[in-house]
Amino acid sequence: MATITYLTTIQFDFGALRLLPGELQRLGVTRPLIVTDRGVVAAGLLARVTEAIGSAADARTWDGTPPNPTEDAVMLAAQVYREQACDGLVAVGGGSSIDLAKAVALIATHPEPLLQYAAVEGGAARITAKVAPLVAIPTTAGTGSEVGRGSVIVMRNGRKLGLLSPHLLPKVALCDPELTLGLPAMLTAATGMDAIAHCIETFCAPSVNPPAEAIALDGLRRGCAHIERATRDGGDRQARWEMMMAAMEGAMAFQKGLGAVHALSHPLGALKGRPLHHGTLNAVLLPAVLRFNAPVLEARARTLTDAMGLPAGADPAAFIEGLNARLGLPAGLAAMGVRRDDLPGIADAALLDHCHATNPRAATRDDYLGMLEASFEG
């Protein structure tokens, strides 16, 4: 028996931001908390959002989202939400801001502690429809969190854990590629590879969900065909549109599951004192994971390589390595600041991550160590 659930209201195109006042009114939100980060503020994107809201709502702002959202940050934002008597949220930014806003929408309306809602703690059943309404406005084309049912948070115990529930889906996603024009090249590349990794992992996941699989393949085609264009030219409107669609589709396909790339990148992203970018981690880990999974993907290899724009018999892992190099991304984990003595703990944590269970090939601790070693120097 396959259970398939889709999804939320998505407004997608250049100019979608203009619809924000009407969507807030439709949701009955009159005093939203805007959750964002200081990079979005510095880029002038928050000002565009507040201008779009105008007099339609009495908005408040919290801009303290860290690169990898933490439980402490969630609780600080939730305190502002309560003190300001807010009745909904608007998330503006990349996956970090959107994930943090989802967690605020949860903990502002549910009993503490946040840890009890983690998927690995059986938390999905504790998340109810009381979650505060959220409008998500992505400013990068990467995580697709604007249409995802998950929020990944670094908890106070040091573990980076997923909160998973259909109730965490934003009520509305305003996907406006205009907001990604001029995004710096390295951030474009890293977030774009995040989207590509999502599409590949969801296609490869063993669970039965043909609609999600088809969406993942379409996103993969768009991402592989346009990421280099988007990285070279920040003003390429078609490439920016295609990459935002690829990111959104990657997250729509999350319904099918992820795999070893994310089982490893989640604990790597929780390393203290080293704010490692999630999309860059996924890009660096993806070749080794593809090689590990190759023996169980033989029957599907042609479909995968076709979606990547490769000829029959091509090596998708080698293609990703070459693409990473052309995009200027790090060659390995060591170049990102990961130390070899970090690897055993990461392998241990990967076995406990919720994405471990949906990798197409069962992985042991030694397998994870092997993938980390293969990704270390590049």
CORCORCOR-V377649 format. One record per residue. N is the residue number from 1. SS is DSSP state (helix for helix, strand for strand, loop for the rest). PSI is psi in whole degrees, -180 to 180 (none if undefined). BURIAL is # if it has 16 or more other C-alpha atoms within 10 Angstrom, else .. Layout:
# CORCORCOR-V377649
n=N ss=SS psi=PSI burial=BURIAL
n=N ss=SS psi=PSI burial=BURIAL
This chain:
# CORCORCOR-V377649
n=1 ss=loop psi=126 burial=.
n=2 ss=loop psi=124 burial=.
n=3 ss=loop psi=120 burial=.
n=4 ss=loop psi=124 burial=.
n=5 ss=loop psi=126 burial=.
n=6 ss=loop psi=150 burial=.
n=7 ss=loop psi=-110 burial=.
n=8 ss=loop psi=178 burial=#
n=9 ss=strand psi=127 burial=.
n=10 ss=strand psi=125 burial=#
n=11 ss=strand psi=115 burial=#
n=12 ss=strand psi=115 burial=#
n=13 ss=loop psi=169 burial=.
n=14 ss=loop psi=131 burial=.
n=15 ss=loop psi=2 burial=.
n=16 ss=helix psi=-28 burial=#
n=17 ss=helix psi=-31 burial=#
n=18 ss=helix psi=-18 burial=#
n=19 ss=helix psi=-5 burial=.
n=20 ss=helix psi=-47 burial=#
n=21 ss=helix psi=-44 burial=#
n=22 ss=helix psi=-37 burial=.
n=23 ss=helix psi=-39 burial=#
n=24 ss=helix psi=-42 burial=#
n=25 ss=helix psi=-42 burial=.
n=26 ss=helix psi=-35 burial=.
n=27 ss=helix psi=-8 burial=.
n=28 ss=loop psi=23 burial=.
n=29 ss=loop psi=118 burial=#
n=30 ss=loop psi=-15 burial=#
n=31 ss=loop psi=72 burial=#
n=32 ss=strand psi=151 burial=#
n=33 ss=strand psi=120 burial=#
n=34 ss=strand psi=120 burial=#
n=35 ss=strand psi=124 burial=#
n=36 ss=loop psi=-166 burial=#
n=37 ss=loop psi=169 burial=#
n=38 ss=helix psi=-25 burial=.
n=39 ss=helix psi=-40 burial=.
n=40 ss=helix psi=-40 burial=#
n=41 ss=helix psi=-48 burial=.
n=42 ss=helix psi=-32 burial=.
n=43 ss=loop psi=-4 burial=.
n=44 ss=loop psi=6 burial=.
n=45 ss=helix psi=-35 burial=#
n=46 ss=helix psi=-41 burial=#
n=47 ss=helix psi=-37 burial=.
n=48 ss=helix psi=-35 burial=.
n=49 ss=helix psi=-46 burial=#
n=50 ss=helix psi=-34 burial=#
n=51 ss=helix psi=-40 burial=.
n=52 ss=helix psi=-38 burial=.
n=53 ss=helix psi=-42 burial=#
n=54 ss=loop psi=-131 burial=.
n=55 ss=loop psi=9 burial=.
n=56 ss=loop psi=-23 burial=#
n=57 ss=loop psi=156 burial=#
n=58 ss=loop psi=86 burial=.
n=59 ss=loop psi=147 burial=#
n=60 ss=strand psi=160 burial=#
n=61 ss=strand psi=140 burial=#
n=62 ss=strand psi=119 burial=#
n=63 ss=loop psi=28 burial=#
n=64 ss=loop psi=20 burial=#
n=65 ss=loop psi=124 burial=#
n=66 ss=loop psi=167 burial=.
n=67 ss=loop psi=-39 burial=#
n=68 ss=loop psi=108 burial=#
n=69 ss=loop psi=138 burial=#
n=70 ss=strand psi=160 burial=#
n=71 ss=helix psi=-40 burial=#
n=72 ss=helix psi=-44 burial=.
n=73 ss=helix psi=-40 burial=#
n=74 ss=helix psi=-46 burial=#
n=75 ss=helix psi=-36 burial=#
n=76 ss=helix psi=-45 burial=.
n=77 ss=helix psi=-38 burial=#
n=78 ss=helix psi=-35 burial=#
n=79 ss=helix psi=-44 burial=.
n=80 ss=helix psi=-43 burial=#
n=81 ss=helix psi=-47 burial=#
n=82 ss=helix psi=-45 burial=.
n=83 ss=helix psi=-34 burial=.
n=84 ss=loop psi=5 burial=.
n=85 ss=loop psi=45 burial=.
n=86 ss=loop psi=157 burial=#
n=87 ss=loop psi=17 burial=#
n=88 ss=strand psi=175 burial=#
n=89 ss=strand psi=151 burial=#
n=90 ss=strand psi=116 burial=#
n=91 ss=strand psi=128 burial=#
n=92 ss=strand psi=114 burial=#
n=93 ss=strand psi=-157 burial=#
n=94 ss=loop psi=-163 burial=#
n=95 ss=helix psi=-30 burial=#
n=96 ss=helix psi=-49 burial=#
n=97 ss=helix psi=-40 burial=#
n=98 ss=helix psi=-42 burial=#
n=99 ss=helix psi=-42 burial=#
n=100 ss=helix psi=-41 burial=#
n=101 ss=helix psi=-37 burial=#
n=102 ss=helix psi=-44 burial=#
n=103 ss=helix psi=-35 burial=#
n=104 ss=helix psi=-43 burial=#
n=105 ss=helix psi=-32 burial=#
n=106 ss=helix psi=-57 burial=#
n=107 ss=helix psi=-20 burial=#
n=108 ss=loop psi=-13 burial=#
n=109 ss=loop psi=0 burial=#
n=110 ss=loop psi=158 burial=#
n=111 ss=loop psi=148 burial=.
n=112 ss=loop psi=162 burial=.
n=113 ss=loop psi=163 burial=.
n=114 ss=helix psi=-33 burial=#
n=115 ss=helix psi=-32 burial=#
n=116 ss=helix psi=-13 burial=#
n=117 ss=helix psi=-1 burial=#
n=118 ss=strand psi=144 burial=#
n=119 ss=helix psi=-40 burial=#
n=120 ss=helix psi=-10 burial=#
n=121 ss=helix psi=12 burial=.
n=122 ss=loop psi=27 burial=.
n=123 ss=helix psi=-17 burial=#
n=124 ss=helix psi=-39 burial=#
n=125 ss=helix psi=-17 burial=.
n=126 ss=helix psi=-10 burial=.
n=127 ss=loop psi=122 burial=#
n=128 ss=loop psi=178 burial=.
n=129 ss=loop psi=-2 burial=.
n=130 ss=loop psi=-9 burial=.
n=131 ss=loop psi=136 burial=#
n=132 ss=loop psi=146 burial=#
n=133 ss=loop psi=141 burial=#
n=134 ss=strand psi=132 burial=#
n=135 ss=strand psi=126 burial=#
n=136 ss=strand psi=131 burial=#
n=137 ss=strand psi=98 burial=#
n=138 ss=strand psi=142 burial=#
n=139 ss=loop psi=3 burial=#
n=140 ss=loop psi=163 burial=#
n=141 ss=loop psi=84 burial=#
n=142 ss=loop psi=-82 burial=#
n=143 ss=loop psi=-33 burial=#
n=144 ss=loop psi=17 burial=#
n=145 ss=helix psi=-20 burial=#
n=146 ss=helix psi=-20 burial=#
n=147 ss=helix psi=17 burial=#
n=148 ss=loop psi=153 burial=#
n=149 ss=loop psi=9 burial=#
n=150 ss=strand psi=158 burial=#
n=151 ss=strand psi=126 burial=#
n=152 ss=strand psi=121 burial=#
n=153 ss=strand psi=138 burial=#
n=154 ss=strand psi=111 burial=#
n=155 ss=loop psi=167 burial=#
n=156 ss=loop psi=-21 burial=.
n=157 ss=loop psi=4 burial=.
n=158 ss=loop psi=-7 burial=.
n=159 ss=loop psi=140 burial=#
n=160 ss=strand psi=109 burial=#
n=161 ss=strand psi=153 burial=#
n=162 ss=strand psi=133 burial=#
n=163 ss=strand psi=122 burial=#
n=164 ss=strand psi=121 burial=#
n=165 ss=loop psi=143 burial=#
n=166 ss=helix psi=-26 burial=#
n=167 ss=helix psi=-17 burial=#
n=168 ss=helix psi=-7 burial=#
n=169 ss=loop psi=131 burial=#
n=170 ss=loop psi=144 burial=#
n=171 ss=loop psi=-30 burial=#
n=172 ss=strand psi=139 burial=#
n=173 ss=strand psi=122 burial=#
n=174 ss=strand psi=101 burial=#
n=175 ss=strand psi=98 burial=#
n=176 ss=loop psi=102 burial=#
n=177 ss=helix psi=-20 burial=#
n=178 ss=helix psi=-33 burial=#
n=179 ss=helix psi=-12 burial=#
n=180 ss=helix psi=-5 burial=#
n=181 ss=loop psi=132 burial=#
n=182 ss=loop psi=3 burial=#
n=183 ss=loop psi=135 burial=#
n=184 ss=loop psi=150 burial=.
n=185 ss=helix psi=-45 burial=#
n=186 ss=helix psi=-36 burial=.
n=187 ss=helix psi=-36 burial=#
n=188 ss=helix psi=-46 burial=#
n=189 ss=helix psi=-46 burial=#
n=190 ss=helix psi=-45 burial=#
n=191 ss=helix psi=-36 burial=#
n=192 ss=helix psi=-39 burial=#
n=193 ss=helix psi=-29 burial=#
n=194 ss=helix psi=-47 burial=#
n=195 ss=helix psi=-43 burial=#
n=196 ss=helix psi=-42 burial=#
n=197 ss=helix psi=-41 burial=#
n=198 ss=helix psi=-46 burial=#
n=199 ss=helix psi=-42 burial=#
n=200 ss=helix psi=-47 burial=#
n=201 ss=helix psi=-38 burial=#
n=202 ss=helix psi=-37 burial=#
n=203 ss=helix psi=-40 burial=#
n=204 ss=helix psi=-20 burial=#
n=205 ss=loop psi=143 burial=#
n=206 ss=loop psi=-11 burial=#
n=207 ss=loop psi=159 burial=#
n=208 ss=loop psi=111 burial=.
n=209 ss=loop psi=76 burial=#
n=210 ss=helix psi=-39 burial=.
n=211 ss=helix psi=-44 burial=.
n=212 ss=helix psi=-39 burial=#
n=213 ss=helix psi=-43 burial=#
n=214 ss=helix psi=-40 burial=#
n=215 ss=helix psi=-42 burial=#
n=216 ss=helix psi=-42 burial=#
n=217 ss=helix psi=-39 burial=#
n=218 ss=helix psi=-43 burial=#
n=219 ss=helix psi=-38 burial=#
n=220 ss=helix psi=-42 burial=#
n=221 ss=helix psi=-48 burial=#
n=222 ss=helix psi=-45 burial=#
n=223 ss=helix psi=-49 burial=#
n=224 ss=helix psi=-32 burial=#
n=225 ss=helix psi=-20 burial=#
n=226 ss=helix psi=-8 burial=#
n=227 ss=helix psi=-38 burial=#
n=228 ss=helix psi=-38 burial=#
n=229 ss=helix psi=-46 burial=#
n=230 ss=helix psi=-36 burial=#
n=231 ss=helix psi=-39 burial=#
n=232 ss=helix psi=-38 burial=.
n=233 ss=loop psi=103 burial=#
n=234 ss=loop psi=-14 burial=#
n=235 ss=loop psi=7 burial=#
n=236 ss=loop psi=100 burial=.
n=237 ss=helix psi=-41 burial=#
n=238 ss=helix psi=-45 burial=.
n=239 ss=helix psi=-39 burial=#
n=240 ss=helix psi=-40 burial=#
n=241 ss=helix psi=-47 burial=#
n=242 ss=helix psi=-39 burial=#
n=243 ss=helix psi=-36 burial=#
n=244 ss=helix psi=-37 burial=#
n=245 ss=helix psi=-41 burial=#
n=246 ss=helix psi=-42 burial=#
n=247 ss=helix psi=-44 burial=#
n=248 ss=helix psi=-43 burial=#
n=249 ss=helix psi=-36 burial=#
n=250 ss=helix psi=-41 burial=#
n=251 ss=helix psi=-33 burial=#
n=252 ss=helix psi=-34 burial=#
n=253 ss=helix psi=-8 burial=#
n=254 ss=helix psi=-26 burial=#
n=255 ss=helix psi=-25 burial=#
n=256 ss=helix psi=-21 burial=#
n=257 ss=loop psi=161 burial=#
n=258 ss=loop psi=-152 burial=#
n=259 ss=loop psi=-148 burial=#
n=260 ss=helix psi=-31 burial=#
n=261 ss=helix psi=-48 burial=#
n=262 ss=helix psi=-31 burial=#
n=263 ss=helix psi=-31 burial=#
n=264 ss=helix psi=-40 burial=#
n=265 ss=helix psi=-29 burial=#
n=266 ss=helix psi=-54 burial=#
n=267 ss=helix psi=-31 burial=#
n=268 ss=helix psi=-38 burial=#
n=269 ss=helix psi=-12 burial=#
n=270 ss=loop psi=-1 burial=#
n=271 ss=loop psi=128 burial=#
n=272 ss=loop psi=138 burial=.
n=273 ss=loop psi=2 burial=.
n=274 ss=loop psi=91 burial=.
n=275 ss=loop psi=80 burial=.
n=276 ss=loop psi=131 burial=#
n=277 ss=loop psi=129 burial=#
n=278 ss=helix psi=-46 burial=#
n=279 ss=helix psi=-38 burial=#
n=280 ss=helix psi=-42 burial=#
n=281 ss=helix psi=-46 burial=#
n=282 ss=helix psi=-42 burial=#
n=283 ss=helix psi=-44 burial=#
n=284 ss=helix psi=-37 burial=#
n=285 ss=helix psi=-25 burial=#
n=286 ss=helix psi=-43 burial=#
n=287 ss=helix psi=-45 burial=#
n=288 ss=helix psi=-39 burial=#
n=289 ss=helix psi=-40 burial=#
n=290 ss=helix psi=-41 burial=#
n=291 ss=helix psi=-38 burial=#
n=292 ss=helix psi=-41 burial=#
n=293 ss=helix psi=-13 burial=#
n=294 ss=helix psi=-42 burial=#
n=295 ss=helix psi=-26 burial=.
n=296 ss=helix psi=2 burial=.
n=297 ss=loop psi=10 burial=#
n=298 ss=helix psi=-41 burial=.
n=299 ss=helix psi=-18 burial=.
n=300 ss=helix psi=2 burial=.
n=301 ss=helix psi=-39 burial=#
n=302 ss=helix psi=-40 burial=#
n=303 ss=helix psi=-42 burial=.
n=304 ss=helix psi=-49 burial=#
n=305 ss=helix psi=-33 burial=#
n=306 ss=helix psi=-44 burial=#
n=307 ss=helix psi=-27 burial=#
n=308 ss=loop psi=-2 burial=#
n=309 ss=loop psi=26 burial=.
n=310 ss=loop psi=154 burial=#
n=311 ss=loop psi=162 burial=.
n=312 ss=loop psi=138 burial=.
n=313 ss=loop psi=-4 burial=.
n=314 ss=loop psi=157 burial=.
n=315 ss=loop psi=108 burial=#
n=316 ss=helix psi=-31 burial=#
n=317 ss=helix psi=-43 burial=#
n=318 ss=helix psi=-37 burial=.
n=319 ss=helix psi=-45 burial=.
n=320 ss=helix psi=-41 burial=#
n=321 ss=helix psi=-46 burial=#
n=322 ss=helix psi=-40 burial=.
n=323 ss=helix psi=-44 burial=#
n=324 ss=helix psi=-43 burial=#
n=325 ss=helix psi=-44 burial=.
n=326 ss=helix psi=-31 burial=.
n=327 ss=helix psi=-11 burial=#
n=328 ss=loop psi=20 burial=.
n=329 ss=loop psi=160 burial=#
n=330 ss=loop psi=148 burial=#
n=331 ss=loop psi=-23 burial=#
n=332 ss=loop psi=175 burial=#
n=333 ss=loop psi=-34 burial=#
n=334 ss=helix psi=-38 burial=.
n=335 ss=helix psi=-17 burial=.
n=336 ss=helix psi=-7 burial=#
n=337 ss=loop psi=6 burial=.
n=338 ss=loop psi=139 burial=#
n=339 ss=loop psi=152 burial=.
n=340 ss=helix psi=-33 burial=.
n=341 ss=helix psi=-6 burial=.
n=342 ss=helix psi=-25 burial=.
n=343 ss=helix psi=-43 burial=#
n=344 ss=helix psi=-41 burial=.
n=345 ss=helix psi=-35 burial=.
n=346 ss=helix psi=-41 burial=#
n=347 ss=helix psi=-42 burial=#
n=348 ss=helix psi=-45 burial=#
n=349 ss=helix psi=-33 burial=#
n=350 ss=helix psi=-36 burial=#
n=351 ss=loop psi=-23 burial=#
n=352 ss=loop psi=-7 burial=.
n=353 ss=loop psi=146 burial=#
n=354 ss=loop psi=-20 burial=#
n=355 ss=loop psi=-16 burial=#
n=356 ss=helix psi=-39 burial=#
n=357 ss=helix psi=-21 burial=#
n=358 ss=helix psi=16 burial=#
n=359 ss=loop psi=141 burial=#
n=360 ss=loop psi=-21 burial=#
n=361 ss=loop psi=128 burial=#
n=362 ss=loop psi=131 burial=.
n=363 ss=loop psi=137 burial=#
n=364 ss=loop psi=175 burial=.
n=365 ss=helix psi=-42 burial=#
n=366 ss=helix psi=-36 burial=.
n=367 ss=helix psi=-45 burial=.
n=368 ss=helix psi=-39 burial=#
n=369 ss=helix psi=-40 burial=#
n=370 ss=helix psi=-42 burial=#
n=371 ss=helix psi=-39 burial=#
n=372 ss=helix psi=-44 burial=#
n=373 ss=helix psi=-42 burial=#
n=374 ss=helix psi=-25 burial=#
n=375 ss=helix psi=-2 burial=#
n=376 ss=helix psi=-54 burial=#
n=377 ss=loop psi=-18 burial=.
n=378 ss=loop psi=none burial=#
